[in-house]
Amino acid sequence: MERFYLYDDVEDTKTRFVGFTGESQRYDLAISQSSRFFGKVLVMDIQYGRAAIIGADDVEEPGYLEHVFNRSEEEAIELRDYLRELLS
């Protein structure tokens, strides 16, 4: 089978693994920084198997974290508070 690659790059990244508990949930995240994301970070929710490229503006978007990480509003508030600190 012939493949048409759009890109195939190797890049050094900085990845941080964070686990913390909130009022209602435990959070296990991997956060990768790369020049590819134009100042945003790749946030991977290890428990739920979901990932998103997130910047400070995305954290403030109503309903965004609830949608991309399939979290309740209460859980998203806890996640949003952590990501605000991380991205500031």
Secondary structure by P-SEA (a helix, b strand, c coil): ccccccbbbbbbbbbbbbbbccccbbbbbbbbbccccccbbbbbccccccccccccccccccccccccccccaaaaaaaaaaaaaaac
